[in-house]
Amino acid sequence: MRVMGGQSSAGAPARLLPWTGAGGKPCYLVGSGTGYVARRADEVEEIQLDMAYELLGHAEGLLSGTDATAPQLHFLASRLSESLEQVQRIAESRGTRLEAALAGARPHLNSDTSP
């Protein structure tokens, strides 16, 4: 399920943070995106992406053989699911910010000046 953030008072989209709040609810950052929380979110995203790459390597190794046990496969599937959720959250957050940056960079056409 895709969750859309609101708008900050400055018109910038609220940033979806790479962690959740109470009850698994999404957390958002409203503001310029240059402060401590934004830097911390960048660090957490980097850690989550690094962990995802490591997990994929582990999965490749485990699945290349035929001796993986059911508990090992269950554990792997659980970790892959968690990782995919984190990577999806990062992609959504970055995509929203990219869309906003591109929209801000486009010249706004006035209907009076359009051909």
ZIDACOR-V775742 format. One record per residue. RES is the residue in one small letter. D_LAST is the distance of its C-alpha to the last C-alpha in whole Angstrom. Layout:
RES/D_LAST
RES/D_LAST
This chain:
m/41
r/37
v/38
m/35
g/35
g/34
q/32
s/34
s/34
a/31
g/29
a/30
p/31
a/35
r/37
l/39
l/42
p/44
w/47
t/48
g/49
a/52
g/52
g/50
k/47
p/44
c/44
y/41
l/40
v/38
g/37
s/36
g/37
t/39
g/43
y/46
v/45
a/42
r/44
r/47
a/44
d/43
e/47
v/48
e/45
e/46
i/49
q/48
l/46
d/49
m/52
a/49
y/50
e/54
l/54
l/52
g/55
h/58
a/56
e/56
g/60
l/61
l/59
s/60
g/64
t/66
d/68
a/66
t/67
a/66
p/66
q/64
l/61
h/61
f/61
l/58
a/56
s/56
r/55
l/52
s/51
e/51
s/49
l/46
e/46
q/46
v/43
q/41
r/41
i/40
a/37
e/36
s/36
r/34
g/32
t/31
r/31
l/29
e/26
a/26
a/26
l/23
a/21
g/22
a/21
r/17
p/15
h/14
l/10
n/10
s/8
d/8
t/6
s/4
p/0
